[in-house]
Amino acid sequence: MYEVTDHRGRYFKTKKALKEAPVVSLSNTSMFGGFSGWASDAPDGTYIVVGPTAYLRRWYATVTVKDGKVKVS
């Protein structure tokens, strides 16, 4: 599970705001490690994200990264 923020480190209040963002940063919430950084730099794959924070889980989304391109659904 990952938290997502914009380029200023601010959380997205809605899933719609996440979809409209030009740049997304992923932060791993697991103590077992994983990727943290810009989504475009992440290894290809699918990442489950929660928002607006890991503690206030009001929405969920899937971030898919393929060849440096990021798609939110």
PyMOL Python script that loads the backbone (N, CA, C, O; Angstrom):
from pymol import cmd

cmd.read_pdbstr("""\
ATOM      1  N   MET A   1       0.851  -1.164   0.000  1.00  0.00           N
ATOM      2  CA  MET A   1       0.000   0.000   0.000  1.00  0.00           C
ATOM      3  C   MET A   1       0.900   1.232   0.000  1.00  0.00           C
ATOM      4  O   MET A   1       1.931   1.256   0.673  1.00  0.00           O
ATOM      5  N   TYR A   2       0.512   2.236  -0.746  1.00  0.00           N
ATOM      6  CA  TYR A   2       1.305   3.448  -0.908  1.00  0.00           C
ATOM      7  C   TYR A   2       0.454   4.688  -0.638  1.00  0.00           C
ATOM      8  O   TYR A   2      -0.752   4.692  -0.883  1.00  0.00           O
ATOM      9  N   GLU A   3       1.095   5.733  -0.134  1.00  0.00           N
ATOM     10  CA  GLU A   3       0.500   7.062  -0.070  1.00  0.00           C
ATOM     11  C   GLU A   3       0.984   7.809  -1.307  1.00  0.00           C
ATOM     12  O   GLU A   3       2.052   7.509  -1.840  1.00  0.00           O
ATOM     13  N   VAL A   4       0.207   8.772  -1.758  1.00  0.00           N
ATOM     14  CA  VAL A   4       0.619   9.573  -2.909  1.00  0.00           C
ATOM     15  C   VAL A   4       0.584  11.049  -2.551  1.00  0.00           C
ATOM     16  O   VAL A   4      -0.296  11.509  -1.824  1.00  0.00           O
ATOM     17  N   THR A   5       1.560  11.780  -3.076  1.00  0.00           N
ATOM     18  CA  THR A   5       1.623  13.225  -2.879  1.00  0.00           C
ATOM     19  C   THR A   5       1.970  13.896  -4.199  1.00  0.00           C
ATOM     20  O   THR A   5       2.417  13.253  -5.149  1.00  0.00           O
ATOM     21  N   ASP A   6       1.754  15.200  -4.233  1.00  0.00           N
ATOM     22  CA  ASP A   6       2.134  15.954  -5.429  1.00  0.00           C
ATOM     23  C   ASP A   6       3.593  16.389  -5.313  1.00  0.00           C
ATOM     24  O   ASP A   6       4.296  15.964  -4.397  1.00  0.00           O
ATOM     25  N   HIS A   7       4.044  17.225  -6.227  1.00  0.00           N
ATOM     26  CA  HIS A   7       5.456  17.629  -6.246  1.00  0.00           C
ATOM     27  C   HIS A   7       5.848  18.508  -5.068  1.00  0.00           C
ATOM     28  O   HIS A   7       7.037  18.719  -4.833  1.00  0.00           O
ATOM     29  N   ARG A   8       4.881  19.022  -4.325  1.00  0.00           N
ATOM     30  CA  ARG A   8       5.162  19.828  -3.130  1.00  0.00           C
ATOM     31  C   ARG A   8       4.997  19.039  -1.837  1.00  0.00           C
ATOM     32  O   ARG A   8       5.146  19.592  -0.747  1.00  0.00           O
ATOM     33  N   GLY A   9       4.692  17.754  -1.953  1.00  0.00           N
ATOM     34  CA  GLY A   9       4.519  16.924  -0.775  1.00  0.00           C
ATOM     35  C   GLY A   9       3.140  16.990  -0.157  1.00  0.00           C
ATOM     36  O   GLY A   9       2.943  16.521   0.963  1.00  0.00           O
ATOM     37  N   ARG A  10       2.182  17.563  -0.867  1.00  0.00           N
ATOM     38  CA  ARG A  10       0.820  17.667  -0.359  1.00  0.00           C
ATOM     39  C   ARG A  10       0.004  16.453  -0.782  1.00  0.00           C
ATOM     40  O   ARG A  10       0.165  15.935  -1.887  1.00  0.00           O
ATOM     41  N   TYR A  11      -0.874  16.007   0.112  1.00  0.00           N
ATOM     42  CA  TYR A  11      -1.743  14.874  -0.174  1.00  0.00           C
ATOM     43  C   TYR A  11      -2.885  15.291  -1.090  1.00  0.00           C
ATOM     44  O   TYR A  11      -3.320  16.443  -1.072  1.00  0.00           O
ATOM     45  N   PHE A  12      -3.365  14.347  -1.888  1.00  0.00           N
ATOM     46  CA  PHE A  12      -4.515  14.584  -2.752  1.00  0.00           C
ATOM     47  C   PHE A  12      -5.787  14.335  -1.951  1.00  0.00           C
ATOM     48  O   PHE A  12      -5.942  13.270  -1.354  1.00  0.00           O
ATOM     49  N   LYS A  13      -6.689  15.296  -1.932  1.00  0.00           N
ATOM     50  CA  LYS A  13      -7.921  15.149  -1.161  1.00  0.00           C
ATOM     51  C   LYS A  13      -8.891  14.185  -1.826  1.00  0.00           C
ATOM     52  O   LYS A  13      -9.673  13.522  -1.144  1.00  0.00           O
ATOM     53  N   THR A  14      -8.847  14.102  -3.153  1.00  0.00           N
ATOM     54  CA  THR A  14      -9.770  13.230  -3.878  1.00  0.00           C
ATOM     55  C   THR A  14      -9.016  12.415  -4.926  1.00  0.00           C
ATOM     56  O   THR A  14      -7.900  12.752  -5.322  1.00  0.00           O
ATOM     57  N   LYS A  15      -9.648  11.353  -5.352  1.00  0.00           N
ATOM     58  CA  LYS A  15      -9.089  10.517  -6.412  1.00  0.00           C
ATOM     59  C   LYS A  15      -9.049  11.306  -7.725  1.00  0.00           C
ATOM     60  O   LYS A  15      -8.137  11.128  -8.532  1.00  0.00           O
ATOM     61  N   LYS A  16     -10.033  12.170  -7.934  1.00  0.00           N
ATOM     62  CA  LYS A  16     -10.074  12.997  -9.135  1.00  0.00           C
ATOM     63  C   LYS A  16      -8.850  13.917  -9.191  1.00  0.00           C
ATOM     64  O   LYS A  16      -8.252  14.090 -10.252  1.00  0.00           O
ATOM     65  N   ALA A  17      -8.481  14.502  -8.053  1.00  0.00           N
ATOM     66  CA  ALA A  17      -7.292  15.367  -8.011  1.00  0.00           C
ATOM     67  C   ALA A  17      -6.038  14.575  -8.340  1.00  0.00           C
ATOM     68  O   ALA A  17      -5.138  15.087  -9.007  1.00  0.00           O
ATOM     69  N   LEU A  18      -5.969  13.340  -7.883  1.00  0.00           N
ATOM     70  CA  LEU A  18      -4.829  12.474  -8.206  1.00  0.00           C
ATOM     71  C   LEU A  18      -4.757  12.216  -9.704  1.00  0.00           C
ATOM     72  O   LEU A  18      -3.678  12.284 -10.293  1.00  0.00           O
ATOM     73  N   LYS A  19      -5.890  11.922 -10.324  1.00  0.00           N
ATOM     74  CA  LYS A  19      -5.910  11.642 -11.764  1.00  0.00           C
ATOM     75  C   LYS A  19      -5.479  12.847 -12.595  1.00  0.00           C
ATOM     76  O   LYS A  19      -4.910  12.679 -13.673  1.00  0.00           O
ATOM     77  N   GLU A  20      -5.743  14.055 -12.108  1.00  0.00           N
ATOM     78  CA  GLU A  20      -5.426  15.275 -12.853  1.00  0.00           C
ATOM     79  C   GLU A  20      -4.001  15.770 -12.620  1.00  0.00           C
ATOM     80  O   GLU A  20      -3.555  16.692 -13.302  1.00  0.00           O
ATOM     81  N   ALA A  21      -3.292  15.183 -11.684  1.00  0.00           N
ATOM     82  CA  ALA A  21      -1.947  15.656 -11.331  1.00  0.00           C
ATOM     83  C   ALA A  21      -0.926  15.301 -12.408  1.00  0.00           C
ATOM     84  O   ALA A  21      -0.935  14.187 -12.932  1.00  0.00           O
ATOM     85  N   PRO A  22      -0.046  16.249 -12.739  1.00  0.00           N
ATOM     86  CA  PRO A  22       0.984  15.965 -13.743  1.00  0.00           C
ATOM     87  C   PRO A  22       2.129  15.109 -13.188  1.00  0.00           C
ATOM     88  O   PRO A  22       2.767  14.369 -13.937  1.00  0.00           O
ATOM     89  N   VAL A  23       2.392  15.208 -11.876  1.00  0.00           N
ATOM     90  CA  VAL A  23       3.495  14.486 -11.243  1.00  0.00           C
ATOM     91  C   VAL A  23       2.990  13.865  -9.944  1.00  0.00           C
ATOM     92  O   VAL A  23       2.274  14.508  -9.177  1.00  0.00           O
ATOM     93  N   VAL A  24       3.370  12.608  -9.705  1.00  0.00           N
ATOM     94  CA  VAL A  24       2.922  11.894  -8.512  1.00  0.00           C
ATOM     95  C   VAL A  24       4.124  11.244  -7.833  1.00  0.00           C
ATOM     96  O   VAL A  24       4.985  10.657  -8.488  1.00  0.00           O
ATOM     97  N   SER A  25       4.165  11.361  -6.506  1.00  0.00           N
ATOM     98  CA  SER A  25       5.207  10.716  -5.722  1.00  0.00           C
ATOM     99  C   SER A  25       4.575   9.592  -4.898  1.00  0.00           C
ATOM    100  O   SER A  25       3.527   9.788  -4.282  1.00  0.00           O
ATOM    101  N   LEU A  26       5.204   8.428  -4.885  1.00  0.00           N
ATOM    102  CA  LEU A  26       4.725   7.279  -4.116  1.00  0.00           C
ATOM    103  C   LEU A  26       5.552   7.133  -2.850  1.00  0.00           C
ATOM    104  O   LEU A  26       6.777   7.249  -2.887  1.00  0.00           O
ATOM    105  N   SER A  27       4.887   6.878  -1.730  1.00  0.00           N
ATOM    106  CA  SER A  27       5.562   6.605  -0.462  1.00  0.00           C
ATOM    107  C   SER A  27       5.028   5.282   0.087  1.00  0.00           C
ATOM    108  O   SER A  27       3.830   5.142   0.332  1.00  0.00           O
ATOM    109  N   ASN A  28       5.905   4.340   0.273  1.00  0.00           N
ATOM    110  CA  ASN A  28       5.516   3.032   0.767  1.00  0.00           C
ATOM    111  C   ASN A  28       5.120   3.128   2.232  1.00  0.00           C
ATOM    112  O   ASN A  28       5.828   3.750   3.024  1.00  0.00           O
ATOM    113  N   THR A  29       3.995   2.520   2.603  1.00  0.00           N
ATOM    114  CA  THR A  29       3.536   2.550   3.993  1.00  0.00           C
ATOM    115  C   THR A  29       3.878   1.271   4.740  1.00  0.00           C
ATOM    116  O   THR A  29       3.546   1.147   5.919  1.00  0.00           O
ATOM    117  N   SER A  30       4.521   0.336   4.099  1.00  0.00           N
ATOM    118  CA  SER A  30       4.863  -0.941   4.716  1.00  0.00           C
ATOM    119  C   SER A  30       6.228  -0.863   5.392  1.00  0.00           C
ATOM    120  O   SER A  30       7.140  -0.208   4.888  1.00  0.00           O
ATOM    121  N   MET A  31       6.363  -1.528   6.525  1.00  0.00           N
ATOM    122  CA  MET A  31       7.660  -1.562   7.187  1.00  0.00           C
ATOM    123  C   MET A  31       8.608  -2.567   6.535  1.00  0.00           C
ATOM    124  O   MET A  31       9.772  -2.662   6.924  1.00  0.00           O
ATOM    125  N   PHE A  32       8.122  -3.312   5.556  1.00  0.00           N
ATOM    126  CA  PHE A  32       8.941  -4.310   4.882  1.00  0.00           C
ATOM    127  C   PHE A  32       9.620  -3.770   3.630  1.00  0.00           C
ATOM    128  O   PHE A  32      10.220  -4.528   2.868  1.00  0.00           O
ATOM    129  N   GLY A  33       9.529  -2.486   3.423  1.00  0.00           N
ATOM    130  CA  GLY A  33      10.231  -1.871   2.306  1.00  0.00           C
ATOM    131  C   GLY A  33       9.412  -1.839   1.037  1.00  0.00           C
ATOM    132  O   GLY A  33       8.256  -2.260   1.009  1.00  0.00           O
ATOM    133  N   GLY A  34      10.024  -1.339   0.001  1.00  0.00           N
ATOM    134  CA  GLY A  34       9.368  -1.178  -1.279  1.00  0.00           C
ATOM    135  C   GLY A  34       9.813   0.141  -1.886  1.00  0.00           C
ATOM    136  O   GLY A  34      10.664   0.830  -1.324  1.00  0.00           O
ATOM    137  N   PHE A  35       9.255   0.489  -3.003  1.00  0.00           N
ATOM    138  CA  PHE A  35       9.656   1.698  -3.721  1.00  0.00           C
ATOM    139  C   PHE A  35       9.081   2.945  -3.049  1.00  0.00           C
ATOM    140  O   PHE A  35       7.935   2.943  -2.599  1.00  0.00           O
ATOM    141  N   SER A  36       9.873   3.993  -2.985  1.00  0.00           N
ATOM    142  CA  SER A  36       9.424   5.326  -2.583  1.00  0.00           C
ATOM    143  C   SER A  36      10.130   6.319  -3.492  1.00  0.00           C
ATOM    144  O   SER A  36      11.352   6.275  -3.636  1.00  0.00           O
ATOM    145  N   GLY A  37       9.362   7.218  -4.106  1.00  0.00           N
ATOM    146  CA  GLY A  37       9.922   8.213  -5.010  1.00  0.00           C
ATOM    147  C   GLY A  37       8.912   8.592  -6.072  1.00  0.00           C
ATOM    148  O   GLY A  37       7.722   8.307  -5.940  1.00  0.00           O
ATOM    149  N   TRP A  38       9.388   9.234  -7.126  1.00  0.00           N
ATOM    150  CA  TRP A  38       8.500   9.649  -8.216  1.00  0.00           C
ATOM    151  C   TRP A  38       7.944   8.424  -8.921  1.00  0.00           C
ATOM    152  O   TRP A  38       8.675   7.473  -9.200  1.00  0.00           O
ATOM    153  N   ALA A  39       6.662   8.448  -9.205  1.00  0.00           N
ATOM    154  CA  ALA A  39       6.003   7.305  -9.844  1.00  0.00           C
ATOM    155  C   ALA A  39       6.612   7.010 -11.211  1.00  0.00           C
ATOM    156  O   ALA A  39       6.697   5.846 -11.604  1.00  0.00           O
ATOM    157  N   SER A  40       7.030   8.025 -11.932  1.00  0.00           N
ATOM    158  CA  SER A  40       7.619   7.802 -13.253  1.00  0.00           C
ATOM    159  C   SER A  40       8.962   7.077 -13.178  1.00  0.00           C
ATOM    160  O   SER A  40       9.405   6.494 -14.167  1.00  0.00           O
ATOM    161  N   ASP A  41       9.612   7.107 -12.010  1.00  0.00           N
ATOM    162  CA  ASP A  41      10.878   6.404 -11.810  1.00  0.00           C
ATOM    163  C   ASP A  41      10.695   5.001 -11.226  1.00  0.00           C
ATOM    164  O   ASP A  41      11.664   4.254 -11.092  1.00  0.00           O
ATOM    165  N   ALA A  42       9.474   4.648 -10.884  1.00  0.00           N
ATOM    166  CA  ALA A  42       9.197   3.348 -10.263  1.00  0.00           C
ATOM    167  C   ALA A  42       9.374   2.212 -11.271  1.00  0.00           C
ATOM    168  O   ALA A  42       9.202   2.414 -12.473  1.00  0.00           O
ATOM    169  N   PRO A  43       9.715   1.030 -10.786  1.00  0.00           N
ATOM    170  CA  PRO A  43       9.765  -0.128 -11.682  1.00  0.00           C
ATOM    171  C   PRO A  43       8.384  -0.386 -12.288  1.00  0.00           C
ATOM    172  O   PRO A  43       7.364  -0.107 -11.657  1.00  0.00           O
ATOM    173  N   ASP A  44       8.355  -0.913 -13.498  1.00  0.00           N
ATOM    174  CA  ASP A  44       7.081  -1.228 -14.137  1.00  0.00           C
ATOM    175  C   ASP A  44       6.258  -2.127 -13.237  1.00  0.00           C
ATOM    176  O   ASP A  44       6.776  -3.074 -12.644  1.00  0.00           O
ATOM    177  N   GLY A  45       4.966  -1.825 -13.139  1.00  0.00           N
ATOM    178  CA  GLY A  45       4.082  -2.635 -12.317  1.00  0.00           C
ATOM    179  C   GLY A  45       2.860  -1.851 -11.877  1.00  0.00           C
ATOM    180  O   GLY A  45       2.609  -0.737 -12.337  1.00  0.00           O
ATOM    181  N   THR A  46       2.109  -2.461 -10.976  1.00  0.00           N
ATOM    182  CA  THR A  46       0.882  -1.876 -10.460  1.00  0.00           C
ATOM    183  C   THR A  46       1.055  -1.601  -8.972  1.00  0.00           C
ATOM    184  O   THR A  46       1.558  -2.443  -8.229  1.00  0.00           O
ATOM    185  N   TYR A  47       0.634  -0.421  -8.550  1.00  0.00           N
ATOM    186  CA  TYR A  47       0.762   0.004  -7.164  1.00  0.00           C
ATOM    187  C   TYR A  47      -0.615   0.402  -6.639  1.00  0.00           C
ATOM    188  O   TYR A  47      -1.311   1.202  -7.265  1.00  0.00           O
ATOM    189  N   ILE A  48      -1.007  -0.144  -5.510  1.00  0.00           N
ATOM    190  CA  ILE A  48      -2.270   0.210  -4.870  1.00  0.00           C
ATOM    191  C   ILE A  48      -1.990   1.387  -3.947  1.00  0.00           C
ATOM    192  O   ILE A  48      -1.108   1.318  -3.092  1.00  0.00           O
ATOM    193  N   VAL A  49      -2.750   2.475  -4.124  1.00  0.00           N
ATOM    194  CA  VAL A  49      -2.539   3.672  -3.313  1.00  0.00           C
ATOM    195  C   VAL A  49      -3.794   3.985  -2.520  1.00  0.00           C
ATOM    196  O   VAL A  49      -4.901   3.590  -2.885  1.00  0.00           O
ATOM    197  N   VAL A  50      -3.595   4.703  -1.429  1.00  0.00           N
ATOM    198  CA  VAL A  50      -4.676   5.072  -0.531  1.00  0.00           C
ATOM    199  C   VAL A  50      -4.605   6.574  -0.296  1.00  0.00           C
ATOM    200  O   VAL A  50      -3.521   7.156  -0.290  1.00  0.00           O
ATOM    201  N   GLY A  51      -5.754   7.195  -0.102  1.00  0.00           N
ATOM    202  CA  GLY A  51      -5.739   8.625   0.120  1.00  0.00           C
ATOM    203  C   GLY A  51      -6.851   9.086   1.019  1.00  0.00           C
ATOM    204  O   GLY A  51      -7.812   8.343   1.224  1.00  0.00           O
ATOM    205  N   PRO A  52      -6.768  10.242   1.549  1.00  0.00           N
ATOM    206  CA  PRO A  52      -5.686  11.188   1.342  1.00  0.00           C
ATOM    207  C   PRO A  52      -4.392  10.812   2.061  1.00  0.00           C
ATOM    208  O   PRO A  52      -3.316  11.212   1.616  1.00  0.00           O
ATOM    209  N   THR A  53      -4.462  10.055   3.163  1.00  0.00           N
ATOM    210  CA  THR A  53      -3.250   9.576   3.841  1.00  0.00           C
ATOM    211  C   THR A  53      -3.444   8.109   4.196  1.00  0.00           C
ATOM    212  O   THR A  53      -4.533   7.563   4.023  1.00  0.00           O
ATOM    213  N   ALA A  54      -2.405   7.482   4.686  1.00  0.00           N
ATOM    214  CA  ALA A  54      -2.510   6.078   5.087  1.00  0.00           C
ATOM    215  C   ALA A  54      -3.418   5.907   6.297  1.00  0.00           C
ATOM    216  O   ALA A  54      -3.959   4.824   6.516  1.00  0.00           O
ATOM    217  N   TYR A  55      -3.591   6.970   7.089  1.00  0.00           N
ATOM    218  CA  TYR A  55      -4.432   6.897   8.280  1.00  0.00           C
ATOM    219  C   TYR A  55      -5.874   7.299   8.006  1.00  0.00           C
ATOM    220  O   TYR A  55      -6.796   6.786   8.640  1.00  0.00           O
ATOM    221  N   LEU A  56      -6.071   8.210   7.070  1.00  0.00           N
ATOM    222  CA  LEU A  56      -7.422   8.650   6.678  1.00  0.00           C
ATOM    223  C   LEU A  56      -7.771   8.020   5.334  1.00  0.00           C
ATOM    224  O   LEU A  56      -7.700   8.681   4.298  1.00  0.00           O
ATOM    225  N   ARG A  57      -8.136   6.782   5.349  1.00  0.00           N
ATOM    226  CA  ARG A  57      -8.394   6.046   4.104  1.00  0.00           C
ATOM    227  C   ARG A  57      -9.812   6.308   3.618  1.00  0.00           C
ATOM    228  O   ARG A  57     -10.763   5.662   4.058  1.00  0.00           O
ATOM    229  N   ARG A  58      -9.939   7.261   2.706  1.00  0.00           N
ATOM    230  CA  ARG A  58     -11.253   7.611   2.173  1.00  0.00           C
ATOM    231  C   ARG A  58     -11.445   7.147   0.742  1.00  0.00           C
ATOM    232  O   ARG A  58     -12.579   7.014   0.283  1.00  0.00           O
ATOM    233  N   TRP A  59     -10.359   6.900   0.034  1.00  0.00           N
ATOM    234  CA  TRP A  59     -10.443   6.403  -1.334  1.00  0.00           C
ATOM    235  C   TRP A  59      -9.210   5.560  -1.637  1.00  0.00           C
ATOM    236  O   TRP A  59      -8.176   5.679  -0.979  1.00  0.00           O
ATOM    237  N   TYR A  60      -9.345   4.714  -2.640  1.00  0.00           N
ATOM    238  CA  TYR A  60      -8.260   3.850  -3.101  1.00  0.00           C
ATOM    239  C   TYR A  60      -8.136   4.019  -4.608  1.00  0.00           C
ATOM    240  O   TYR A  60      -9.112   4.338  -5.286  1.00  0.00           O
ATOM    241  N   ALA A  61      -6.946   3.805  -5.125  1.00  0.00           N
ATOM    242  CA  ALA A  61      -6.713   3.887  -6.570  1.00  0.00           C
ATOM    243  C   ALA A  61      -5.589   2.926  -6.943  1.00  0.00           C
ATOM    244  O   ALA A  61      -4.864   2.423  -6.084  1.00  0.00           O
ATOM    245  N   THR A  62      -5.467   2.689  -8.226  1.00  0.00           N
ATOM    246  CA  THR A  62      -4.408   1.868  -8.766  1.00  0.00           C
ATOM    247  C   THR A  62      -3.537   2.735  -9.664  1.00  0.00           C
ATOM    248  O   THR A  62      -4.032   3.391 -10.580  1.00  0.00           O
ATOM    249  N   VAL A  63      -2.250   2.733  -9.398  1.00  0.00           N
ATOM    250  CA  VAL A  63      -1.292   3.461 -10.231  1.00  0.00           C
ATOM    251  C   VAL A  63      -0.500   2.416 -11.002  1.00  0.00           C
ATOM    252  O   VAL A  63       0.156   1.562 -10.406  1.00  0.00           O
ATOM    253  N   THR A  64      -0.561   2.485 -12.316  1.00  0.00           N
ATOM    254  CA  THR A  64       0.156   1.554 -13.176  1.00  0.00           C
ATOM    255  C   THR A  64       1.296   2.293 -13.856  1.00  0.00           C
ATOM    256  O   THR A  64       1.103   3.363 -14.433  1.00  0.00           O
ATOM    257  N   VAL A  65       2.479   1.712 -13.783  1.00  0.00           N
ATOM    258  CA  VAL A  65       3.664   2.304 -14.404  1.00  0.00           C
ATOM    259  C   VAL A  65       4.170   1.344 -15.470  1.00  0.00           C
ATOM    260  O   VAL A  65       4.385   0.161 -15.206  1.00  0.00           O
ATOM    261  N   LYS A  66       4.357   1.868 -16.682  1.00  0.00           N
ATOM    262  CA  LYS A  66       4.907   1.059 -17.767  1.00  0.00           C
ATOM    263  C   LYS A  66       5.787   1.966 -18.618  1.00  0.00           C
ATOM    264  O   LYS A  66       5.318   2.960 -19.173  1.00  0.00           O
ATOM    265  N   ASP A  67       7.050   1.620 -18.712  1.00  0.00           N
ATOM    266  CA  ASP A  67       8.039   2.382 -19.486  1.00  0.00           C
ATOM    267  C   ASP A  67       8.083   3.854 -19.078  1.00  0.00           C
ATOM    268  O   ASP A  67       8.233   4.729 -19.931  1.00  0.00           O
ATOM    269  N   GLY A  68       7.954   4.132 -17.781  1.00  0.00           N
ATOM    270  CA  GLY A  68       8.024   5.487 -17.269  1.00  0.00           C
ATOM    271  C   GLY A  68       6.746   6.298 -17.393  1.00  0.00           C
ATOM    272  O   GLY A  68       6.701   7.455 -16.973  1.00  0.00           O
ATOM    273  N   LYS A  69       5.710   5.706 -17.963  1.00  0.00           N
ATOM    274  CA  LYS A  69       4.428   6.385 -18.114  1.00  0.00           C
ATOM    275  C   LYS A  69       3.512   5.939 -16.975  1.00  0.00           C
ATOM    276  O   LYS A  69       3.445   4.754 -16.648  1.00  0.00           O
ATOM    277  N   VAL A  70       2.809   6.901 -16.378  1.00  0.00           N
ATOM    278  CA  VAL A  70       1.979   6.644 -15.203  1.00  0.00           C
ATOM    279  C   VAL A  70       0.507   6.782 -15.588  1.00  0.00           C
ATOM    280  O   VAL A  70       0.105   7.754 -16.228  1.00  0.00           O
ATOM    281  N   LYS A  71      -0.288   5.790 -15.188  1.00  0.00           N
ATOM    282  CA  LYS A  71      -1.731   5.799 -15.426  1.00  0.00           C
ATOM    283  C   LYS A  71      -2.425   5.543 -14.102  1.00  0.00           C
ATOM    284  O   LYS A  71      -2.078   4.602 -13.388  1.00  0.00           O
ATOM    285  N   VAL A  72      -3.414   6.380 -13.765  1.00  0.00           N
ATOM    286  CA  VAL A  72      -4.172   6.232 -12.523  1.00  0.00           C
ATOM    287  C   VAL A  72      -5.580   5.777 -12.863  1.00  0.00           C
ATOM    288  O   VAL A  72      -6.235   6.333 -13.745  1.00  0.00           O
ATOM    289  N   SER A  73      -6.031   4.759 -12.151  1.00  0.00           N
ATOM    290  CA  SER A  73      -7.409   4.292 -12.345  1.00  0.00           C
ATOM    291  C   SER A  73      -8.022   3.906 -11.015  1.00  0.00           C
ATOM    292  O   SER A  73      -9.179   3.487 -10.967  1.00  0.00           O
TER     293      SER A  73
END
""", "prot")
cmd.dss("prot")
cmd.show_as("cartoon", "prot")
cmd.util.cbc("prot")
cmd.orient("prot")
